[in-house]
Amino acid sequence: MSKDMKEFDKVFSDLESSLKERGKYVTEIIHFKEGVKRTFTGIETKSIKQGQFTKLKLKDGRYVLVNDDNVLCVEVFSEDK
């Protein structure tokens, strides 16, 4: 991989999610278009990668991929005391 591509990856692979300001771990309630709500706890804020599918890593090592087109809103709660 070229030096330019590595720099591009470094800048754009992590969009510096504002959730990092909430602490190391958060809980999210995701509201989908169909009226369905899903709650995910133990989301590692530094691991969030945004794109067509937002990738969330949980404390237990699992990953959650969310299709952003289907999301109406997201509620976020800090887990850090």
C-alpha positions as a Markdown table, in Angstrom:
| # | Residue | x | y | z |
|---|---|---|---|---|
| 1 | Met | 0.0 | 0.0 | 0.0 |
| 2 | Ser | 1.4 | 3.4 | -0.9 |
| 3 | Lys | 2.2 | 6.1 | 1.6 |
| 4 | Asp | -0.7 | 8.2 | 0.3 |
| 5 | Met | -3.2 | 5.4 | 0.7 |
| 6 | Lys | -2.0 | 4.7 | 4.3 |
| 7 | Glu | -2.5 | 8.4 | 5.1 |
| 8 | Phe | -5.9 | 8.3 | 3.5 |
| 9 | Asp | -6.9 | 5.3 | 5.6 |
| 10 | Lys | -5.6 | 6.9 | 8.7 |
| 11 | Val | -7.7 | 10.1 | 8.1 |
| 12 | Phe | -10.9 | 8.5 | 6.8 |
| 13 | Ser | -11.2 | 5.1 | 8.4 |
| 14 | Asp | -12.1 | 6.7 | 11.8 |
| 15 | Leu | -14.3 | 9.7 | 11.5 |
| 16 | Glu | -13.6 | 10.5 | 15.2 |
| 17 | Ser | -17.0 | 9.7 | 16.5 |
| 18 | Ser | -18.3 | 12.3 | 19.0 |
| 19 | Leu | -19.3 | 9.3 | 21.2 |
| 20 | Lys | -15.7 | 9.1 | 22.4 |
| 21 | Glu | -16.5 | 12.1 | 24.6 |
| 22 | Arg | -19.0 | 9.9 | 26.4 |
| 23 | Gly | -16.4 | 7.6 | 27.8 |
| 24 | Lys | -14.9 | 4.2 | 26.9 |
| 25 | Tyr | -18.2 | 2.3 | 26.8 |
| 26 | Val | -21.8 | 3.3 | 25.9 |
| 27 | Thr | -25.2 | 1.8 | 25.6 |
| 28 | Glu | -27.2 | 2.7 | 22.4 |
| 29 | Ile | -30.9 | 2.3 | 21.7 |
| 30 | Ile | -31.3 | 2.3 | 17.9 |
| 31 | His | -34.7 | 3.2 | 16.5 |
| 32 | Phe | -35.3 | 1.7 | 13.0 |
| 33 | Lys | -37.8 | 2.9 | 10.3 |
| 34 | Glu | -40.1 | 0.0 | 10.9 |
| 35 | Gly | -40.7 | 1.0 | 14.5 |
| 36 | Val | -38.3 | -1.6 | 15.9 |
| 37 | Lys | -35.9 | -0.7 | 18.7 |
| 38 | Arg | -32.7 | -2.5 | 19.6 |
| 39 | Thr | -30.6 | -1.9 | 22.6 |
| 40 | Phe | -26.8 | -2.7 | 22.6 |
| 41 | Thr | -24.7 | -2.4 | 25.7 |
| 42 | Gly | -21.0 | -2.3 | 26.1 |
| 43 | Ile | -20.2 | -0.6 | 22.8 |
| 44 | Glu | -16.5 | 0.4 | 22.7 |
| 45 | Thr | -16.6 | 4.0 | 21.5 |
| 46 | Lys | -13.0 | 4.1 | 20.1 |
| 47 | Ser | -13.9 | 1.2 | 17.8 |
| 48 | Ile | -16.9 | 2.8 | 16.0 |
| 49 | Lys | -16.4 | 2.9 | 12.3 |
| 50 | Gln | -18.9 | 4.9 | 10.2 |
| 51 | Gly | -19.9 | 4.2 | 6.6 |
| 52 | Gln | -22.8 | 2.6 | 4.8 |
| 53 | Phe | -22.9 | 0.1 | 7.6 |
| 54 | Thr | -21.8 | 1.5 | 11.0 |
| 55 | Lys | -19.6 | -1.1 | 12.8 |
| 56 | Leu | -19.8 | -1.3 | 16.6 |
| 57 | Lys | -17.5 | -3.6 | 18.7 |
| 58 | Leu | -19.0 | -4.8 | 22.0 |
| 59 | Lys | -17.1 | -5.5 | 25.2 |
| 60 | Asp | -17.5 | -9.3 | 24.7 |
| 61 | Gly | -15.8 | -9.1 | 21.3 |
| 62 | Arg | -18.9 | -9.3 | 19.1 |
| 63 | Tyr | -19.5 | -6.8 | 16.3 |
| 64 | Val | -22.8 | -5.2 | 15.3 |
| 65 | Leu | -23.2 | -3.8 | 11.8 |
| 66 | Val | -26.0 | -1.3 | 11.3 |
| 67 | Asn | -27.3 | -0.2 | 7.9 |
| 68 | Asp | -27.6 | 3.5 | 8.4 |
| 69 | Asp | -30.3 | 3.9 | 5.7 |
| 70 | Asn | -32.8 | 2.1 | 8.1 |
| 71 | Val | -32.1 | 4.2 | 11.2 |
| 72 | Leu | -34.3 | 7.0 | 12.3 |
| 73 | Cys | -32.4 | 8.0 | 15.5 |
| 74 | Val | -30.0 | 6.7 | 18.2 |
| 75 | Glu | -30.1 | 7.3 | 21.9 |
| 76 | Val | -26.8 | 7.1 | 23.7 |
| 77 | Phe | -26.1 | 6.6 | 27.4 |
| 78 | Ser | -22.6 | 6.6 | 29.0 |
| 79 | Glu | -21.6 | 3.5 | 31.0 |
| 80 | Asp | -18.6 | 5.1 | 32.6 |
| 81 | Lys | -19.1 | 6.3 | 36.1 |
